[in-house]
């Protein structure tokens, strides 16, 4: 308490006034700007938190949209693959049917060609037989001397027929 006993009341009042003046000056010039700085900083941090939350919600929404699009594209891809498989099966059946039709056409054409060739061969054979018959008859008419000669002519004719076939 000796500290207070050496001070006079005027010194105490002067120091108290100086302290109050210092507090008022600090409040006016330092305290308000400091509080404004803190308010600005708080607002910036709140804004950044809000932006971060907005970005996070946007990212979640985009992720959900991406997953949905992936699922729908997966479904669409599977559908297109299924359509391609069905189209290839249809084309395969069409090619198979066309090949069968072509094969049947070729077989029928070959049969028709063989029939024509057989008819031509029969006609040629008939012409050959007719010619040989005429030759044999002419020969028989010219050579008609005896029964034995007739048999020789017929045998010769038959031998010629065997050589032709």
Secondary structure, 3 states (H helix, E strand, C coil): CHHHHHCCHHHHHHHHHHHHHHHHHHHHHHHHHHHHHHHHHHHHHHHHHHHHHHHHHHHHHHHHHHHHHHHHHHHHHHHHHHHHHHHHHHHHHHHHHHHHHHHHHHHHHHHHHHHHHHHHHHHHHHHHHHHHHHHHHHHHHHHCCCHHHHHHHHHHHHHHHHHHC
